[in-house]
């Protein structure tokens, strides 16, 4: 099982890669067969090919920042973020809670993003 510091390091890399549009880097953080459910209740992306397609369609218009501590328990972590979405020169903001699970090698096995599109707003 990865240490809490190792989990935090992966999450910090994930956030940094999201902001730099590093789709391949993000996908490399996932274990083979890893999943992303963003938002929770939506389609579950499974495997590196689906994850790459998902992030390639999401990352270019998105910036994220951690807004609180990463909370690690066992092989899982939860963390709050502020997402800034740019659409047609308009910026929208959304508070998000991501929950990730990790394998013994410290790779992401699942990412679940808790947010509701009805909660998007025009200011931080």
N, CA, C and O atoms as a DFTB+ gen file, in Angstrom:
496 C
 N C O
     1  1       0.858      -1.183       0.000
     2  2       0.000       0.000       0.000
     3  2       0.899       1.239       0.000
     4  3       1.888       1.292       0.730
     5  1       0.550       2.238      -0.823
     6  2       1.355       3.455      -0.840
     7  2       1.205       4.216       0.479
     8  3       0.183       4.114       1.158
     9  1       2.231       4.972       0.823
    10  2       2.172       5.796       2.025
    11  2       1.295       7.018       1.768
    12  3       1.063       7.367       0.610
    13  1       0.805       7.673       2.810
    14  2       0.039       8.906       2.604
    15  2       0.818       9.950       1.800
    16  3       0.240      10.643       0.963
    17  1       2.128      10.065       2.049
    18  2       2.921      11.032       1.286
    19  2       2.981      10.662      -0.191
    20  3       2.938      11.544      -1.048
    21  1       3.079       9.373      -0.502
    22  2       3.085       8.936      -1.897
    23  2       1.745       9.239      -2.569
    24  3       1.714       9.675      -3.720
    25  1       0.647       9.013      -1.861
    26  2      -0.677       9.319      -2.406
    27  2      -0.803      10.817      -2.661
    28  3      -1.280      11.230      -3.719
    29  1      -0.381      11.625      -1.705
    30  2      -0.451      13.086      -1.891
    31  2       0.387      13.524      -3.088
    32  3      -0.017      14.417      -3.834
    33  1       1.538      12.910      -3.274
    34  2       2.398      13.249      -4.402
    35  2       1.717      12.936      -5.737
    36  3       1.809      13.722      -6.680
    37  1       1.040      11.798      -5.817
    38  2       0.312      11.450      -7.046
    39  2      -0.794      12.472      -7.302
    40  3      -0.993      12.909      -8.435
    41  1      -1.505      12.846      -6.256
    42  2      -2.600      13.820      -6.423
    43  2      -2.052      15.177      -6.839
    44  3      -2.637      15.833      -7.701
    45  1      -0.960      15.609      -6.254
    46  2      -0.351      16.881      -6.654
    47  2       0.094      16.818      -8.116
    48  3      -0.057      17.796      -8.849
    49  1       0.639      15.684      -8.545
    50  2       1.010      15.507      -9.954
    51  2      -0.218      15.566     -10.849
    52  3      -0.193      16.189     -11.910
    53  1      -1.290      14.916     -10.416
    54  2      -2.547      14.906     -11.168
    55  2      -3.049      16.340     -11.385
    56  3      -3.406      16.713     -12.502
    57  1      -3.073      17.134     -10.322
    58  2      -3.551      18.520     -10.422
    59  2      -2.638      19.318     -11.350
    60  3      -3.118      20.052     -12.214
    61  1      -1.338      19.179     -11.177
    62  2      -0.378      19.901     -12.018
    63  2      -0.556      19.509     -13.493
    64  3      -0.539      20.371     -14.371
    65  1      -0.723      18.225     -13.757
    66  2      -0.894      17.752     -15.137
    67  2      -2.229      18.206     -15.726
    68  3      -2.311      18.495     -16.919
    69  1      -3.264      18.270     -14.906
    70  2      -4.546      18.794     -15.388
    71  2      -4.361      20.232     -15.867
    72  3      -4.886      20.613     -16.913
    73  1      -3.625      21.021     -15.112
    74  2      -3.448      22.438     -15.439
    75  2      -2.503      22.659     -16.609
    76  3      -2.554      23.709     -17.249
    77  1      -1.640      21.687     -16.901
    78  2      -0.713      21.836     -18.024
    79  2      -1.150      21.027     -19.247
    80  3      -0.387      20.878     -20.202
    81  1      -2.371      20.510     -19.215
    82  2      -2.944      19.757     -20.337
    83  2      -2.110      18.526     -20.705
    84  3      -1.995      18.180     -21.881
    85  1      -1.538      17.878     -19.714
    86  2      -0.687      16.706     -19.939
    87  2      -1.538      15.431     -19.865
    88  3      -1.514      14.713     -18.865
    89  1      -2.279      15.168     -20.922
    90  2      -3.198      14.033     -20.952
    91  2      -2.445      12.715     -20.768
    92  3      -2.863      11.867     -19.980
    93  1      -1.343      12.541     -21.489
    94  2      -0.592      11.291     -21.368
    95  2      -0.058      11.099     -19.953
    96  3      -0.068       9.985     -19.429
    97  1       0.407      12.179     -19.337
    98  2       0.884      12.088     -17.957
    99  2      -0.210      11.680     -17.003
   100  3       0.018      10.866     -16.108
   101  1      -1.403      12.237     -17.180
   102  2      -2.537      11.885     -16.326
   103  2      -2.868      10.411     -16.481
   104  3      -3.035       9.699     -15.491
   105  1      -2.962       9.953     -17.720
   106  2      -3.304       8.552     -17.978
   107  2      -2.249       7.627     -17.378
   108  3      -2.583       6.555     -16.875
   109  1      -0.990       8.027     -17.426
   110  2       0.082       7.210     -16.850
   111  2      -0.024       7.076     -15.334
   112  3       0.552       6.152     -14.760
   113  1      -0.745       7.974     -14.678
   114  2      -0.945       7.864     -13.232
   115  2      -1.915       6.737     -12.874
   116  3      -1.963       6.296     -11.725
   117  1      -2.682       6.276     -13.851
   118  2      -3.696       5.244     -13.631
   119  2      -3.113       3.841     -13.788
   120  3      -2.214       3.610     -14.596
   121  1      -3.639       2.926     -13.008
   122  2      -3.337       1.501     -13.187
   123  2      -4.046       1.013     -14.448
   124  3      -5.033       1.607     -14.882
   125  1      -3.535      -0.075     -15.035
   126  2      -4.261      -0.709     -16.132
   127  2      -5.644      -1.081     -15.607
   128  3      -5.768      -1.647     -14.521
   129  1      -6.663      -0.770     -16.363
   130  2      -8.021      -1.059     -15.915
   131  2      -8.586      -0.020     -14.963
   132  3      -9.691      -0.190     -14.447
   133  1      -7.837       1.065     -14.721
   134  2      -8.335       2.129     -13.845
   135  2      -9.589       2.766     -14.416
   136  3      -9.835       2.699     -15.620
   137  1     -10.381       3.386     -13.546
   138  2     -11.647       3.989     -13.970
   139  2     -11.762       5.436     -13.501
   140  3     -11.148       5.841     -12.514
   141  1     -12.560       6.198     -14.231
   142  2     -12.906       7.564     -13.860
   143  2     -14.410       7.727     -14.020
   144  3     -14.979       7.384     -15.057
   145  1     -15.035       8.247     -12.997
   146  2     -16.471       8.530     -13.018
   147  2     -16.622      10.011     -12.704
   148  3     -16.539      10.430     -11.549
   149  1     -16.846      10.797     -13.756
   150  2     -16.807      12.260     -13.619
   151  2     -17.890      12.884     -14.487
   152  3     -17.736      13.011     -15.702
   153  1     -19.014      13.281     -13.828
   154  2     -19.319      13.249     -12.398
   155  2     -19.849      11.882     -11.962
   156  3     -20.198      11.036     -12.786
   157  1     -19.896      11.695     -10.653
   158  2     -20.489      10.477     -10.106
   159  2     -21.914      10.381     -10.627
   160  3     -22.671      11.352     -10.610
   161  1     -22.258       9.193     -11.089
   162  2     -23.566       8.974     -11.703
   163  2     -23.511       9.033     -13.213
   164  3     -24.466       8.652     -13.890
   165  1     -22.381       9.514     -13.752
   166  2     -22.210       9.587     -15.192
   167  2     -21.537       8.328     -15.720
   168  3     -21.384       7.339     -15.004
   169  1     -21.145       8.384     -16.967
   170  2     -20.487       7.246     -17.606
   171  2     -19.151       6.970     -16.923
   172  3     -18.396       7.896     -16.626
   173  1     -18.868       5.713     -16.679
   174  2     -17.590       5.319     -16.105
   175  2     -16.625       5.028     -17.243
   176  3     -16.867       4.147     -18.069
   177  1     -15.529       5.779     -17.277
   178  2     -14.475       5.576     -18.268
   179  2     -13.559       4.492     -17.715
   180  3     -13.132       4.585     -16.565
   181  1     -13.248       3.472     -18.501
   182  2     -12.470       2.341     -18.010
   183  2     -11.340       2.000     -18.970
   184  3     -11.563       1.856     -20.172
   185  1     -10.137       1.871     -18.444
   186  2      -8.985       1.518     -19.266
   187  2      -8.312       2.740     -19.845
   188  3      -8.911       3.811     -19.941
   189  1      -7.067       2.569     -20.226
   190  2      -6.238       3.695     -20.667
   191  2      -6.782       4.396     -21.908
   192  3      -6.697       5.621     -22.001
   193  1      -7.339       3.651     -22.864
   194  2      -7.855       4.286     -24.081
   195  2      -9.048       5.185     -23.778
   196  3      -9.105       6.323     -24.245
   197  1      -9.997       4.682     -23.000
   198  2     -11.163       5.509     -22.638
   199  2     -10.736       6.690     -21.773
   200  3     -11.250       7.795     -21.941
   201  1      -9.805       6.471     -20.855
   202  2      -9.329       7.566     -20.013
   203  2      -8.662       8.647     -20.860
   204  3      -8.887       9.837     -20.637
   205  1      -7.846       8.241     -21.826
   206  2      -7.164       9.212     -22.691
   207  2      -8.193      10.034     -23.466
   208  3      -8.066      11.255     -23.555
   209  1      -9.194       9.386     -24.020
   210  2     -10.238      10.103     -24.758
   211  2     -10.988      11.058     -23.842
   212  3     -11.258      12.200     -24.216
   213  1     -11.325      10.591     -22.637
   214  2     -12.043      11.426     -21.677
   215  2     -11.231      12.663     -21.314
   216  3     -11.732      13.782     -21.413
   217  1      -9.983      12.473     -20.896
   218  2      -9.170      13.615     -20.467
   219  2      -8.829      14.534     -21.633
   220  3      -8.747      15.747     -21.443
   221  1      -8.629      13.999     -22.825
   222  2      -8.340      14.838     -23.990
   223  2      -9.514      15.768     -24.293
   224  3      -9.311      16.872     -24.799
   225  1     -10.724      15.340     -23.993
   226  2     -11.899      16.167     -24.215
   227  2     -12.216      17.108     -23.073
   228  3     -13.021      18.026     -23.230
   229  1     -11.593      16.891     -21.925
   230  2     -11.893      17.668     -20.728
   231  2     -10.806      18.676     -20.377
   232  3     -11.089      19.842     -20.103
   233  1      -9.578      18.219     -20.388
   234  2      -8.460      18.993     -19.856
   235  2      -8.208      20.325     -20.556
   236  3      -7.917      21.302     -19.865
   237  1      -8.299      20.428     -21.883
   238  2      -7.934      21.703     -22.521
   239  2      -8.747      22.913     -22.059
   240  3      -8.250      24.037     -22.129
   241  1      -9.950      22.722     -21.601
   242  2     -10.785      23.866     -21.191
   243  2     -10.875      24.001     -19.679
   244  3     -11.716      24.748     -19.177
   245  1     -10.023      23.291     -18.944
   246  2     -10.184      23.197     -17.497
   247  2      -8.902      23.529     -16.760
   248  3      -7.817      23.109     -17.161
   249  1      -9.029      24.280     -15.686
   250  2      -7.954      24.497     -14.726
   251  2      -8.506      24.105     -13.361
   252  3      -9.671      24.368     -13.061
   253  1      -7.679      23.481     -12.539
   254  2      -8.122      23.075     -11.212
   255  2      -7.089      23.496     -10.179
   256  3      -5.903      23.636     -10.479
   257  1      -7.563      23.695      -8.960
   258  2      -6.647      23.971      -7.856
   259  2      -7.185      23.311      -6.595
   260  3      -8.392      23.287      -6.351
   261  1      -6.268      22.778      -5.805
   262  2      -6.662      22.226      -4.514
   263  2      -7.130      23.367      -3.629
   264  3      -6.504      24.427      -3.601
   265  1      -8.216      23.165      -2.912
   266  2      -8.738      24.206      -2.030
   267  2      -8.736      23.777      -0.567
   268  3      -9.291      24.462       0.291
   269  1      -8.117      22.655      -0.296
   270  2      -8.032      22.155       1.072
   271  2      -7.084      20.980       1.097
   272  3      -6.528      20.595       0.068
   273  1      -6.901      20.414       2.265
   274  2      -5.944      19.309       2.383
   275  2      -6.433      18.037       1.708
   276  3      -7.632      17.785       1.591
   277  1      -5.458      17.241       1.268
   278  2      -5.728      15.900       0.749
   279  2      -5.860      14.998       1.963
   280  3      -4.954      14.928       2.793
   281  1      -6.983      14.310       2.066
   282  2      -7.233      13.434       3.208
   283  2      -7.047      11.994       2.768
   284  3      -7.779      11.499       1.911
   285  1      -6.069      11.326       3.355
   286  2      -5.715       9.956       2.968
   287  2      -6.146       9.002       4.070
   288  3      -5.877       9.235       5.248
   289  1      -6.819       7.922       3.676
   290  2      -7.213       6.855       4.602
   291  2      -7.013       5.533       3.879
   292  3      -7.682       5.250       2.885
   293  1      -6.091       4.727       4.384
   294  2      -5.799       3.459       3.722
   295  2      -5.277       3.712       2.323
   296  3      -4.338       4.486       2.133
   297  1      -5.884       3.060       1.342
   298  2      -5.438       3.251      -0.038
   299  2      -6.359       4.197      -0.820
   300  3      -6.426       4.138      -2.047
   301  1      -7.060       5.061      -0.098
   302  2      -7.952       6.022      -0.746
   303  2      -7.673       7.427      -0.249
   304  3      -7.082       7.625       0.813
   305  1      -8.110       8.401      -1.040
   306  2      -7.944       9.802      -0.661
   307  2      -9.119      10.608      -1.194
   308  3      -9.710      10.274      -2.221
   309  1      -9.444      11.672      -0.478
   310  2     -10.475      12.621      -0.906
   311  2      -9.864      14.013      -0.811
   312  3      -9.081      14.312       0.091
   313  1     -10.245      14.856      -1.771
   314  2      -9.680      16.203      -1.758
   315  2     -10.612      17.177      -2.469
   316  3     -11.244      16.831      -3.467
   317  1     -10.690      18.408      -1.941
   318  2     -11.532      19.433      -2.552
   319  2     -10.741      20.236      -3.587
   320  3      -9.551      20.502      -3.421
   321  1     -11.433      20.606      -4.648
   322  2     -10.819      21.430      -5.688
   323  2     -11.815      22.478      -6.171
   324  3     -13.030      22.328      -6.044
   325  1     -11.256      23.530      -6.722
   326  2     -12.042      24.496      -7.468
   327  2     -11.696      24.285      -8.930
   328  3     -10.524      24.311      -9.304
   329  1     -12.704      24.078      -9.753
   330  2     -12.508      23.900     -11.187
   331  2     -12.937      25.179     -11.898
   332  3     -13.992      25.748     -11.617
   333  1     -12.095      25.606     -12.816
   334  2     -12.393      26.755     -13.662
   335  2     -12.531      26.237     -15.090
   336  3     -11.575      25.725     -15.674
   337  1     -13.715      26.375     -15.634
   338  2     -14.020      25.880     -16.972
   339  2     -14.179      27.067     -17.910
   340  3     -14.952      27.982     -17.629
   341  1     -13.454      27.056     -19.020
   342  2     -13.565      28.122     -20.012
   343  2     -14.343      27.607     -21.209
   344  3     -13.969      26.620     -21.842
   345  1     -15.437      28.302     -21.502
   346  2     -16.282      27.950     -22.642
   347  2     -16.603      29.222     -23.410
   348  3     -17.256      30.124     -22.885
   349  1     -16.136      29.294     -24.672
   350  2     -16.407      30.467     -25.519
   351  2     -16.029      31.770     -24.814
   352  3     -16.832      32.702     -24.768
   353  1     -14.834      31.844     -24.273
   354  2     -14.304      33.020     -23.578
   355  2     -15.036      33.333     -22.275
   356  3     -14.775      34.370     -21.663
   357  1     -15.932      32.473     -21.842
   358  2     -16.612      32.647     -20.557
   359  2     -16.019      31.670     -19.549
   360  3     -15.735      30.518     -19.879
   361  1     -15.836      32.132     -18.337
   362  2     -15.319      31.275     -17.280
   363  2     -16.442      30.928     -16.315
   364  3     -17.217      31.789     -15.900
   365  1     -16.513      29.653     -15.970
   366  2     -17.455      29.166     -14.973
   367  2     -16.655      28.436     -13.907
   368  3     -15.611      27.852     -14.198
   369  1     -17.141      28.469     -12.675
   370  2     -16.441      27.867     -11.545
   371  2     -17.327      26.838     -10.871
   372  3     -18.553      26.947     -10.858
   373  1     -16.666      25.832     -10.312
   374  2     -17.388      24.728      -9.706
   375  2     -16.540      24.130      -8.590
   376  3     -15.350      23.874      -8.775
   377  1     -17.153      23.910      -7.439
   378  2     -16.484      23.213      -6.346
   379  2     -16.655      21.716      -6.548
   380  3     -17.754      21.239      -6.832
   381  1     -15.558      20.979      -6.400
   382  2     -15.523      19.545      -6.683
   383  2     -14.861      18.824      -5.519
   384  3     -13.938      19.353      -4.899
   385  1     -15.327      17.627      -5.227
   386  2     -14.625      16.715      -4.322
   387  2     -14.270      15.490      -5.152
   388  3     -15.151      14.829      -5.702
   389  1     -12.985      15.191      -5.241
   390  2     -12.541      13.966      -5.917
   391  2     -12.190      12.928      -4.864
   392  3     -11.631      13.253      -3.817
   393  1     -12.520      11.691      -5.150
   394  2     -12.149      10.547      -4.316
   395  2     -11.405       9.577      -5.220
   396  3     -11.908       9.172      -6.268
   397  1     -10.195       9.208      -4.797
   398  2      -9.374       8.284      -5.584
   399  2      -8.989       7.087      -4.743
   400  3      -8.799       7.196      -3.532
   401  1      -8.875       5.937      -5.401
   402  2      -8.339       4.722      -4.786
   403  2      -7.066       4.367      -5.527
   404  3      -6.919       4.663      -6.713
   405  1      -6.138       3.725      -4.811
   406  2      -4.811       3.432      -5.346
   407  2      -4.466       1.965      -5.136
   408  3      -4.903       1.336      -4.172
   409  1      -3.667       1.434      -6.067
   410  2      -3.165       0.070      -5.893
   411  2      -1.870       0.110      -5.077
   412  3      -1.430       1.176      -4.648
   413  1      -1.275      -1.048      -4.870
   414  2      -0.062      -1.128      -4.051
   415  2       1.121      -0.390      -4.662
   416  3       2.046      -0.006      -3.946
   417  1       1.104      -0.187      -5.974
   418  2       2.181       0.531      -6.647
   419  2       1.956       2.043      -6.654
   420  3       2.783       2.787      -7.182
   421  1       0.837       2.509      -6.071
   422  2       0.544       3.932      -6.035
   423  2      -0.117       4.452      -7.293
   424  3      -0.138       5.662      -7.516
   425  1      -0.658       3.576      -8.121
   426  2      -1.388       3.976      -9.325
   427  2      -2.875       4.123      -8.985
   428  3      -3.404       3.417      -8.126
   429  1      -3.523       5.043      -9.669
   430  2      -4.952       5.288      -9.444
   431  2      -5.749       4.120     -10.016
   432  3      -5.603       3.777     -11.189
   433  1      -6.594       3.510      -9.182
   434  2      -7.483       2.448      -9.671
   435  2      -8.881       2.989      -9.938
   436  3      -9.612       2.452     -10.771
   437  1      -9.252       4.054      -9.230
   438  2     -10.531       4.705      -9.528
   439  2     -10.484       6.158      -9.094
   440  3      -9.863       6.515      -8.093
   441  1     -11.167       6.989      -9.883
   442  2     -11.353       8.393      -9.558
   443  2     -12.836       8.665      -9.692
   444  3     -13.448       8.369     -10.718
   445  1     -13.408       9.234      -8.641
   446  2     -14.823       9.613      -8.664
   447  2     -14.904      11.090      -8.317
   448  3     -14.402      11.515      -7.277
   449  1     -15.533      11.871      -9.185
   450  2     -15.648      13.313      -8.998
   451  2     -17.083      13.658      -8.610
   452  3     -18.033      13.373      -9.340
   453  1     -17.209      14.272      -7.453
   454  2     -18.521      14.670      -6.941
   455  2     -18.742      16.141      -7.258
   456  3     -18.091      17.019      -6.692
   457  1     -19.672      16.394      -8.174
   458  2     -20.069      17.749      -8.522
   459  2     -21.400      17.692      -9.259
   460  3     -21.829      16.642      -9.737
   461  1     -22.035      18.847      -9.335
   462  2     -23.335      18.944      -9.979
   463  2     -23.299      20.116     -10.952
   464  3     -23.000      21.233     -10.529
   465  1     -23.588      19.914     -12.232
   466  2     -23.523      21.020     -13.195
   467  2     -24.430      22.194     -12.818
   468  3     -24.163      23.327     -13.220
   469  1     -25.477      21.947     -12.067
   470  2     -26.372      23.035     -11.649
   471  2     -25.686      23.993     -10.684
   472  3     -26.185      25.092     -10.443
   473  1     -24.549      23.588     -10.130
   474  2     -23.842      24.425      -9.163
   475  2     -22.721      25.269      -9.802
   476  3     -21.974      25.940      -9.090
   477  1     -22.604      25.237     -11.134
   478  2     -21.621      26.104     -11.802
   479  2     -22.032      27.545     -11.603
   480  3     -23.216      27.880     -11.579
   481  1     -21.015      28.401     -11.458
   482  2     -21.290      29.825     -11.211
   483  2     -20.291      30.683     -11.968
   484  3     -19.231      30.189     -12.353
   485  1     -20.599      31.953     -12.193
   486  2     -19.731      32.803     -12.994
   487  2     -18.541      33.410     -12.229
   488  3     -17.679      34.037     -12.844
   489  1     -18.483      33.239     -10.928
   490  2     -17.351      33.820     -10.188
   491  2     -16.816      32.833      -9.154
   492  3     -17.491      31.878      -8.771
   493  1     -15.599      33.088      -8.718
   494  2     -14.928      32.200      -7.779
   495  2     -15.664      32.186      -6.478
   496  3     -15.256      31.493      -5.545
